[in-house]
């Protein structure tokens, strides 16, 4: 089993601080894309998850993080908009995401984010016995029971995705 130190330091510290039980997965950086990761390792897209940062176009801007299964897509314009009560919102750019999270696309996860950032975990994620989330970098992921994710500050379950 890979050493937990391959996870991003903030991600590992957050998971451990909240007593979240997880298994570390190590992979080559060229497999950071979820579809390529799943295909290479034979992982179902119902188990793999994507973390997406959404920008609320308020003054000042606000950000939320969303976690969805790889076989679904985030419904930012309807479900997320209704959930947060803001009509103008969009996916954060890769640059905004990196600046806000300190993580590169392909490694973004909901653990290790600023503790004031709301986190929404799609209900379909919670249906799985185990899920895989990013490790905060492009070479590691964490596998865990989705209920463990609700231990993160500001995390809650919400219906935010639609079928792909």
Beta strands, then each sheet from edge to edge (+ up, - down):
strand 1: 23-26
strand 2: 49-56
strand 3: 62-69
strand 4: 72-74
strand 5: 89-91
strand 6: 118-122
strand 7: 131-134
strand 8: 140-144
strand 9: 155-158
strand 10: 161-163
sheet 1: 1+ 8- 7+
sheet 2: 5+ 2- 3+ 6+ 9+
sheet 3: 4+ 10-
end
